[in-house]
Amino acid sequence: MCGIIGYIGKNNAAPILIEGLKRLEYRGYDSAGISVIDKNGNVKTIKKIGKIENLEKSINGQMVIGGLCGIAHTRWATHGIVNELNAHPHFDCQKNIFLVHNGIIENYSDLKEKLIKEGHKFISQTDTEVVAHLIEKFFEGNLENAVAKALKNIKGAYGLAVISKKDPNKIVIAKKSSPLLVGLGENEFIIASDASAILAYTKQIIHLNDGEIAVIGNDKINFTNLDQEIISKKSEIFNEDFNNADKGKYQHFMLKEIFEQPKTLRNSVIGRLIKKEGWAKLGGLEIIENKLREIDRLIIVGCGSAYLAGLVGEYMLEEYVGLPTEVEFASEFRYRKPIFGENTALLCISQSGETADTLAAVEEAKRKGILTLGIVNSVGSSIARKTDAGVYNHVGPEIGVASTKAFTSQLEILVLLTLFLGRQRQMSLVMGQRIIKELERLPIWVEKILRQAPKIKKLAKKYYKSKDFFFLGRKYNYPIAMEGALKLKEISYIHAEGYGAGEMKHGPIAMIDKNFITFGIAPIDSVYEKMLSNLEEIKARNGKILVIATEGDKKIQKITKDVISIPKTLEMLTPILSVVPLQLFAYYCAVFNKHDVDKPRNLAKSVTVE
Ligand code: AGP
């Protein structure tokens, strides 16, 4: 998604803006740009397609002597092709107003038509440029007044940072649905769409909420609503540790994050396992503990891997809590007419806490008075602040676009939620303690699996040129089959479908031949025999098969020699183990296919537009 950086203070803005853009690179982008106002009120704007280095090279000192106030942007194209004209910052006819935007202006074509009739000349294909001309229309010398008036005409989502040549000593920012925050430095302010770009300068931050405007300049910051009524806001200290956001000895962030999982699985449960009570202590849920006793239906929403984690949670919550649970794509849920009971609750799962569809699903549920919970990794993110209560993953920033450590942490937090709710209801002390005992062993089991990385790399070398894959699983591992397929698709660009293995005979098995590869997930569990039969049916049709199996399983060897073993554990916990080899398999296939593993084509780390 697009990244926003702004700076106003005692130092040259350009180098700080470029450094900030680099910290947002992991979110995915296709072009970048910067505008700086110098002391004489001249605005210098440079925009480049491709990597931020292209922008940095073209600046080469032109703007170091520049001003102390500027804005910058990384663009992930929504409206308009990838070119310099469509890159941000955008400006008005008089080149007085310069702005960067994250989000979508839904009524931009009506606004553009009206503005063209009023004589405005547009040079880009973007929705964003409309905002610059709208502000120009209302500009009478005071920037914030013009911005406030313009925003009243806009429908859609925005995180905006605006500067003006004619009102030069300030930056005006505004937010609706797209994240925006301000870092408070020593006589300087840093604005960003993501805290990671601010923390090198300060940990004292203020989040903007929807419908708020901030005017920053002359060593002060004032907040108003869209009617320009003053509002007061408190700063907070951001405690997340971002300085581990470097690759260390690994070639890619994704590989580092896969190998971090023994540690992150421990971090996600630190202080949360109460062995003597067979219970999970979830501080973020304690304020609604009694309400949670009453819920009689849970709707889980998420996107991508977060949605698939929710599907695993559905099996756990129904089997161990007896709670009717359904899982929905957030992008579907927000447009349905869901029927809520008074004791229905919504649980949203999101690593970034900024996914537009998931955020909209939460807003829809809150509009209907439904209790909303979150499982979120990014502290202080929009979803974390919007939900009534929630649980943080505490796995640190996940930089690779493909979710790995956040995904296994989401599964683990769902186990904690199962313990929390289960022990409020039908789950026995013994069962709770059994689950905790197995949870505590997971990091060791994952370390054991990771030691098979060389073997998994060999399998990837054998299959990375294949064009088609089925990933098959049943029950708890059906969602993991889909997650394995998603990982392979999103970083290796290989066609892959995840299926419930029982579905193969209802059509998909027609696809099987010697070129169609099947990756089966067949641990020794309640559906093991069924999985074996499904794999036999594929073998009988010359399908090539790889399998994830339980250590010591001899039967599986009769089906294929390409076996990756995982240790035996509770069936509900096998997904946390079975997904790890699939992460590595997808990673190595991507490397052999020479793809940009951490920033796959067309993808962004946080999809903040719908
Ligand atoms: C997963 O590997 C993908 N990067 C993507 O599907 C991701 O899970 C999805 O966009 C949801 O993101 P979130 O968890 O930040 O809401």
Boltz pocket constraint, residues with backbone or C-beta under 6 A from the ligand:
constraints:
  - pocket:
      binder: B
      contacts: [[A, 303], [A, 304], [A, 305], [A, 306], [A, 349], [A, 350], [A, 351], [A, 352], [A, 353], [A, 354], [A, 355], [A, 358], [A, 400], [A, 401], [A, 402], [A, 403], [A, 404], [A, 490], [A, 604], [A, 605], [A, 606], [A, 607]]
      max_distance: 6.0
